[in-house]
């Protein structure tokens, strides 16, 4: 490779031609680092104009590493570190990592690795590939995460502007997910054996998330005072919203919990003993519990699986909300029990559910089969 004579542009930029095509390149120092930026032209006049712009930005202090050689992977890791600092939930970070890594891997397959090489066309191709085995709602969520990530890159001066700034995402309508009836819930429990039975009963009669069930500790279940505490612990297990709450123990659930054998484990519910954990004192796996739930439900003739619009373990949470609302429990009470935070109205801010009222509403709720009038 040959280099032509170096040409000074102002006090801070030098340009020179490089390579067989004689492309002009600007060299300069910024933030204590030596930088080299291609001016993407072999025309000296155009190169000087572009170099003068860089010189002006350096003097004004407006030059940054936008559109530089930073790798997409590096930017992603920095963004994930930012989310951790902001206290985002672990499951949220895990999901974002998976979706952003998918974009990184696709970009690599196209022989590109730099952040600035993302383009609307490349993103179209990425979404087309993802569409083959992902739902439209998942595709929309991934698109939103990628756009948010690129806006963050702009805010950190890694890009001058987001390449997806004008990229429109169409949010698909949410499908109404099926909710089991009380008859079906009771059939599932009748067909279940321990230790799955108590786990499924707890999910169905409290509406808690399977991840919250997984991290229940011994001190979180108060059978004497009739409470289950879902605590969000900093630096340990967090609820999805980051807020702690408590749910009254229904009379239908209490016998199941009282049958729990005493354990020295930290967790209230423990997985069965295995080769890796012969004592069995480790927390349950929601994925395996979901598989067992679907096996039980399918055996008694219930539809299962998202692809078939059937039931999954999360359907027990749908059941709890539907059953409570249909039983005339006020929506704000149900939202408080379930940890919903989607309501941004002032009523949601002012409403307070007392312990006495919470226990009263739960006591009036029936999880028995409805009696038919003769």
C-alpha positions in Angstrom: 0.0 0.0 0.0 1.3 3.4 -1.0 0.7 6.7 0.8 0.7 10.1 -0.9 1.9 13.3 0.7 0.1 14.2 3.9 -2.0 17.4 3.7 -2.8 19.5 6.8 -6.4 20.8 7.1 -6.5 23.4 9.8 -4.6 22.6 13.0 -5.9 19.2 13.9 -6.7 17.2 10.8 -4.4 15.7 8.3 -5.6 13.9 5.1 -3.8 11.4 3.0 -4.6 9.0 0.1 -4.5 5.3 0.9 -4.8 2.1 -1.0 -4.9 1.3 -4.8 -8.1 3.5 -5.2 -6.4 6.5 -3.6 -9.2 7.1 -1.1 -8.6 10.1 1.0 -8.5 9.4 4.8 -8.6 11.9 7.7 -6.3 11.4 10.7 -6.7 13.3 13.9 -6.6 13.1 17.7 -9.7 13.2 19.8 -10.3 12.3 23.5 -6.6 11.3 23.8 -7.0 8.7 21.0 -5.6 8.7 17.5 -8.4 8.3 15.0 -8.6 7.5 11.3 -11.7 8.2 9.3 -12.3 7.4 5.6 -13.6 10.4 3.6 -14.9 8.0 1.0 -13.7 9.9 -2.0 -10.6 10.0 -4.3 -11.5 13.6 -5.2 -9.1 16.0 -3.3 -11.5 19.0 -3.3 -14.4 16.9 -1.8 -12.0 15.4 0.7 -10.8 18.8 1.9 -14.5 19.9 2.3 -15.2 16.8 4.4 -12.0 17.2 6.4 -12.8 20.8 7.2 -16.2 19.7 8.6 -14.3 17.3 11.0 -11.9 20.1 11.9 -14.8 22.4 12.7 -16.5 19.7 14.9 -13.3 19.1 16.8 -12.9 22.8 17.5 -16.5 23.2 18.6 -16.3 20.0 20.7 -19.2 18.5 18.8 -17.3 15.6 17.3 -17.9 12.2 18.8 -17.5 8.6 17.9 -20.7 8.6 15.9 -20.7 6.3 13.0 -17.2 5.1 14.1 -15.8 1.7 14.2 -17.5 0.6 17.4 -18.8 -3.0 17.1 -22.5 -3.8 17.5 -21.6 -6.4 20.2 -19.7 -3.8 22.3 -22.7 -1.4 22.1 -25.1 -4.2 23.2 -23.0 -5.1 26.2 -22.8 -1.4 27.2 -26.6 -1.2 26.9 -27.2 -4.3 29.0 -24.8 -2.9 31.7 -26.9 0.3 31.6 -30.1 -1.7 32.2 -28.5 -3.4 35.2 -27.5 -0.1 36.6 -31.1 1.2 36.2 -32.3 -1.8 38.2 -34.2 -3.6 35.4 -35.5 -7.0 36.3 -33.3 -10.0 35.5 -35.8 -11.6 33.3 -36.2 -8.4 31.3 -32.4 -8.2 30.8 -32.2 -11.8 29.8 -35.0 -11.3 27.2 -33.4 -8.2 25.8 -30.0 -9.9 25.6 -31.5 -12.8 23.6 -33.3 -10.4 21.2 -30.3 -8.1 20.6 -27.9 -11.1 20.3 -30.2 -12.4 17.6 -29.7 -9.1 15.7 -25.9 -9.3 16.3 -25.8 -12.9 15.0 -27.8 -12.0 11.9 -25.6 -9.1 11.2 -22.5 -11.3 11.4 -24.1 -13.7 8.9 -24.1 -10.8 6.5 -20.3 -10.2 7.1 -21.0 -7.0 9.0 -20.0 -6.3 12.6 -20.2 -2.5 13.2 -22.9 -0.6 14.9 -23.1 1.9 12.0 -23.7 -0.9 9.5 -27.3 -1.5 10.7 -29.7 -0.2 8.1 -33.5 -0.4 7.5 -32.9 -2.9 4.7 -30.8 -5.1 6.9 -33.5 -4.9 9.6 -36.1 -5.9 7.1 -34.1 -9.0 6.3 -33.6 -9.7 10.0 -37.4 -9.5 10.6 -38.2 -11.7 7.6 -35.9 -14.4 9.0 -37.4 -14.1 12.5 -40.9 -14.2 11.2 -40.5 -17.8 10.2 -40.6 -19.2 13.7 -41.8 -16.3 15.9 -45.3 -14.7 16.4 -46.1 -11.3 15.1 -46.3 -10.0 18.7 -42.8 -11.3 19.5 -41.6 -9.7 16.2 -43.1 -6.4 17.3 -41.5 -6.7 20.8 -38.1 -7.4 19.2 -38.4 -4.4 16.9 -39.3 -2.2 19.8 -36.3 -3.4 21.8 -33.9 -2.9 18.9 -35.2 0.7 18.2 -34.9 1.6 21.9 -31.4 0.2 21.9 -30.4 2.4 18.9 -32.0 5.5 20.5 -29.8 4.8 23.6 -26.8 4.6 21.3 -27.6 8.0 20.0 -28.0 9.4 23.5 -24.5 8.0 24.3 -23.1 9.5 21.1 -22.3 6.2 19.5 -24.5 7.1 16.5 -25.4 10.5 15.1 -28.9 9.3 14.5 -30.8 6.0 14.7 -30.9 4.1 11.4 -34.4 3.0 12.4 -35.6 6.5 13.3 -38.3 6.4 10.6 -38.9 2.7 10.7 -42.5 2.0 11.5 -43.6 -1.0 13.5 -47.2 -2.1 13.4 -48.4 -3.6 16.7 -50.5 -6.6 16.1 -53.8 -7.0 18.0 -53.4 -9.2 21.1 -55.1 -12.5 20.9 -57.5 -13.3 23.7 -55.8 -16.1 25.6 -58.0 -18.9 26.9 -58.8 -19.0 30.6 -59.8 -22.3 32.3 -63.1 -22.6 34.1 -63.3 -23.7 37.8 -64.5 -27.1 36.7 -61.3 -27.6 34.6 -59.0 -26.3 37.4 -60.5 -28.8 39.8 -60.2 -31.7 37.3 -56.5 -30.8 36.8 -55.9 -30.8 40.6 -57.7 -34.1 41.0 -55.5 -35.6 38.3 -52.3 -34.2 39.8 -50.0 -35.9 42.2 -47.7 -34.3 44.8 -45.6 -32.3 44.6 -47.2 -30.8 41.5 -50.7 -30.6 43.1 -49.7 -28.0 45.7 -47.8 -26.0 43.2 -50.7 -25.8 40.7 -53.2 -25.1 43.5 -51.0 -22.2 44.7 -50.8 -20.7 41.3 -54.5 -21.1 40.6 -55.8 -19.7 43.9 -53.4 -16.8 44.2 -52.8 -15.6 40.7 -49.1 -15.2 41.3 -46.5 -15.7 38.5 -44.6 -19.0 38.2 -41.4 -17.0 38.7 -42.8 -15.6 42.0 -43.8 -19.1 43.1 -40.2 -20.3 42.3 -38.6 -17.7 44.7 -41.0 -18.0 47.6 -39.0 -18.4 50.8 -40.0 -20.2 54.0 -40.6 -16.9 55.8 -42.8 -15.6 53.0 -45.7 -18.0 53.8 -47.5 -17.1 57.0 -50.1 -19.8 57.6 -51.0 -18.5 61.1 -52.0 -15.0 59.9 -53.1 -16.2 56.4 -50.7 -14.3 54.1 -48.3 -15.1 51.3 -45.7 -12.4 50.9 -44.3 -11.8 47.4 -41.1 -9.8 48.2 -38.9 -8.0 45.8 -35.4 -8.3 47.2 -32.7 -6.0 46.0 -29.6 -8.0 44.8 -31.6 -11.2 45.0 -35.0 -12.3 43.7 -37.2 -9.5 42.3 -40.8 -9.5 41.2 -41.5 -8.5 37.6 -42.6 -5.0 38.6 -40.0 -4.6 41.4 -42.7 -4.0 43.9 -43.5 -6.3 46.9 -47.1 -7.3 47.7 -49.1 -9.9 49.7 -52.0 -12.2 48.9 -54.5 -13.6 51.4 -54.5 -17.4 51.6 -57.9 -18.8 50.5 -59.5 -21.5 52.6 -59.3 -23.8 49.5 -55.6 -23.4 49.3 -54.8 -23.6 53.1 -55.1 -27.4 53.4 -52.6 -27.9 50.5 -50.0 -25.6 52.2 -50.5 -27.3 55.6 -49.6 -30.6 54.0 -46.2 -29.3 53.0 -43.5 -31.3 54.8 -41.0 -29.2 56.9 -37.8 -28.3 55.2 -34.5 -26.7 56.1 -34.2 -25.3 52.6 -34.3 -21.6 51.9 -37.2 -22.1 49.5 -40.7 -22.9 50.4 -41.3 -25.1 47.4 -38.4 -27.4 46.4 -37.9 -29.5 43.3 -37.7 -33.3 43.6 -34.4 -34.9 44.4 -32.1 -35.5 41.5 -28.6 -36.7 40.8 -27.3 -33.1 40.9 -29.4 -32.3 44.0 -29.9 -35.5 45.9 -31.3 -33.7 48.9 -33.9 -32.0 46.7 -33.4 -28.7 48.3 -33.3 -26.4 45.3 -36.0 -24.2 43.7 -38.5 -25.5 41.2 -38.1 -25.1 37.5 -41.2 -23.3 36.0 -40.5 -24.7 32.5 -40.6 -28.3 33.8 -43.7 -27.5 35.8 -45.3 -26.1 32.7 -44.5 -29.3 30.8 -46.1 -31.4 33.6 -49.1 -29.2 33.8 -49.7 -29.6 30.0 -49.3 -33.4 30.2 -51.9 -33.5 33.0 -54.3 -31.2 31.2 -54.0 -33.1 27.9 -54.7 -36.4 29.6 -58.0 -35.1 30.9 -59.0 -33.8 27.4 -58.1 -30.1 27.7 -56.4 -28.1 24.9 -52.8 -27.3 25.6 -50.0 -25.2 24.1 -49.9 -21.6 22.8 -49.8 -22.7 19.1 -53.1 -24.5 19.6 -54.6 -21.7 21.6 -54.6 -24.1 24.5 -53.7 -23.8 28.1 -50.2 -23.3 29.6 -49.1 -22.8 33.2 -49.7 -19.1 32.8 -53.3 -19.9 32.1 -53.7 -20.4 35.9 -53.0 -16.7 36.3 -55.7 -15.9 33.7 -58.1 -18.2 35.5 -57.5 -16.4 38.8 -58.2 -12.9 37.4 -61.2 -14.0 35.3 -62.7 -16.0 38.2 -62.3 -13.2 40.7 -63.8 -10.5 38.4 -66.7 -12.8 37.5 -67.2 -13.3 41.2 -67.6 -9.6 41.7 -64.3 -8.9 43.4 -63.5 -5.3 42.5 -60.9 -5.0 39.7 -58.6 -2.8 41.8 -58.5 -5.5 44.5 -57.6 -8.1 41.9 -54.9 -5.9 40.4 -53.4 -5.4 43.9 -53.3 -9.1 44.5 -51.8 -9.8 41.1 -49.3 -7.0 41.0 -50.7 -5.3 38.0 -49.3 -1.8 37.3 -50.7 -0.9 33.9 -53.3 1.5 35.2 -51.7 5.0 35.3 -54.8 6.8 36.6 -54.8 8.8 39.8 -57.4 6.3 41.2 -54.7 3.6 41.0 -52.4 5.9 43.0 -54.9 6.9 45.7 -56.5 3.4 46.2 -55.3 1.5 49.2 -56.4 -2.0 50.1 -56.4 -2.6 53.8 -55.4 -6.0 55.2 -58.9 -6.4 56.7 -60.6 -5.7 53.4 -58.2 -7.9 51.5 -58.9 -10.9 53.7 -62.6 -10.2 53.6 -62.7 -10.2 49.7 -60.7 -13.4 49.6 -62.9 -15.1 52.2 -66.0 -14.3 50.2 -64.5 -15.7 47.0 -65.6 -19.3 46.2 -63.4 -21.8 44.3 -66.1 -24.6 44.5 -68.2 -25.8 41.7 -71.3 -23.6 41.2 -74.5 -25.1 42.5 -77.2 -25.5 39.9 -80.8 -24.6 40.9 -83.2 -27.5 40.6 
